[in-house]
Amino acid sequence: MLSRLKSLTSNQFTFILAIYYVFVLNIPLFQIIKQGVDKQADVNMVFIATMPLFLLFALSFLFSVFSFKYLTKPFFILLTLLSSSVFFAALQYGVVFDYGMIENTVQSNQSEAATYLNWASVLNFLVTGVIPSLLIYKANIQYKAFSKEMLHKALFMLTMLAGIVLIGMFYYQNYVSFGRNNDIIKRYIIPTYFIGSTIKYIDVNYLQKPLKYKHLGLDAINTTAKANLKDKPKAKPNLVVLVVGETARAANYQYYGYDRATNEHTKNQGLIAFQDTHSCGTATAVSLPCMFSRMDHKNYDPHRALAQDNIIDVLDHAGIQLQWLDNDSGCKGVCQNIEHVVIDHNSDAKLCNGEFCYDQVLINELDKRLKTIEAKDTLIVLHIIGSHGPTYYLRYPEQHRRFVPDCQRSDIQNCTHQQLVNTYDNTILYTDYIVSQVVKELEGESEQFDTAMLYISDHGESLGESGMYLHGTPYSFAPGEQTKVPLLAWISKGFAKQNRLDLTCLNQEAAKGGFSHDNLFDSLLGLMNVKTNIYRSSTDIFLGCRT
């Protein structure tokens, strides 16, 4: 095959390239197909054997559309380099590049993207991306006169189409049935699925006409402030800290039945654990704006969400004092209308390395803010880096390295499962320490404020279960490890008394389960005593326990 690179027709080049894509870059696809075969009791193996041939015909047909002089080489070099990266993510981590993952990738910052660089990813990029691209560049493609070239191309495409039709004539029902039972398959086809997702992302974010911005909750009233003024002039204002976690899954929390002491820092602080809580998405770029949006998970539209007020804006309308402190990848537009601070990764030599900071920096920043804020109803959001992978080992300092041996590398697929779990559990334990420090900070403010804290993670994480790693799997078939998240609350006695919350009742309600990110919007309105026409009592987790 390589010897033919000295002189190739356009059709030969297209066919050889399609062979490479089918039998190398689509290895993850055939792994998924094998899983589908293993699940079915009766499978026609001849039909299964036609799948590589069907894909070869289909890709050859599609590639021919772009095989024109002056376009062929730059187009397929770029496509192969991109496909190489998608191939590695799918092969090693089981990642699917749908719309949500494309959005998450685009919104990743430089430090976050660098965590995926390791010897395995670089070697893969060289072998499956750079070297084939060099061969494409050096290929001597002989083009015929335009009319003759078009005729040969048309005949080639008709031949490929005939092959597709022929297979369809014999196995159409098999393809329909197998595809319906294994819908995930189409998402692993390289390069068609990730290219389609990219086109959709570009269309939604850059080509569609921007929506007119819609304000929500302009009628919002802070009834706590009103009560303080008229009925309780000596009552203290409310101070709530919302800790937004990163990549923490409920499965590794002691509060949810995990058999390891991952919550030993907060176990005696009286936290309330809300059982069976589900995220809005499986990636930060989706979950973060979704959980703060008025829309629920089923109706969430990122395009609309950016064009309307979220819960932070509604609280702002009500006169709540708001601050957003960020040690992760930004607030994804949620905090754009309020005061927000992104931690400088060079701000603390002991806690930062220039790329990332331990979440202790947020506690230090919170401590400074609490000394200067006004004595009025306040919500402070701490967006922590939590358990962000794959470099889990960079999320906790040495003194919090409890579970060993851990995985001190970014190519986590090359660690043992126990090492990987140990590393991840260390991140959960360190997050628990951070949450305990937030509680202590709030306890120290009891003279000036009535205080409470909420902690909720944006999404979970896969640690090799069923061959899947990290997160971002399309929600429709994402495993529970990626969608079940911790939701914790700490409420001081003073806060409970002033806001008429029965903590015994709240513990009982929390144990029943059945919560999600959809509860955050109205629960914050209820917790902050904000009255507005857009409030929905049915999703306020505190309403049933107000006396």
Protein Blocks (a to p, Z undefined) as FASTA:
>chain_A
ZZmmmpccfklmmmmmmmmmmmmmmmmmmmmmmmmmmmpmbdcfklmmmmmmmmmmmmmm
mmmmmmcghklmmmmmmmmmmmmmmmmmmmmnopacdfklmmmmmmpcfklmmmmgcfkl
mmmmmmmmmmmmmmmmmpccddddfklmmmmmmmmmmmmmmmmmmmmmmmmmmmmmmmmm
mmmlmmmpcfklmmmmmmmmmmmmmmpccdddddehklpccfklmmmmmmmmmbccdddd
ddddehiafklgfknopabdfklmmmmnopacdehiadfbfcfklmmmmmmpmbdfklgc
fklmmmcccfklmmmmnopacddddfbeojnhmmmmbccddddfklpmklpghjaccfkl
mmmmmmmmmmmmccdddddddddfkjacfklmlmpcfklmmbccdddbfblmlpcfklmm
mmmmmmmmmmmmmmmmmmmmmmmmmmmpccddddddfbdcdehighiahehiafklpcfk
lmpccddddddfklmmmnopafklmmmmmmngoiafklmmmmmmmmnopacfkbcfklmm
klmmcZZ
